[in-house]
Amino acid sequence: MAAADYRLCDVCNRKAFYDANLNYDYDKRDANGEPSLDYLGAWAVICTDCAKTHEVKIVERAPAPEGE
C-alpha cells in the first residue's frame, strides 16, 4: 500500500493506520491545509512506538481576546 493511503504518526511520520476508506472532502481544507474529514475538527495520531513516550491530550481552548 502507498504511504498516501495511511495516516502517518504526527511525531515520527511512520504509518499509523490505513485510512484510504475514510471520507475525505478534498474541496475543504483545515487550518493546516489538509483535506477535511467529514465533521472532524482536529485530530492527532501517534504510532504504537511513539505512544510509549508521547501522549495526546484534549484541552479546552482559551477564549478568544475581546473583539475577535
Buried (B, 14 or more C-beta within 10 A) or exposed (E): EEEEEBBBBBBEEBBBEEBEEEEBEEEEEEEEEEEBBEEEEEEEBBBEEBEEEBEEEEEEEEEEEEEE
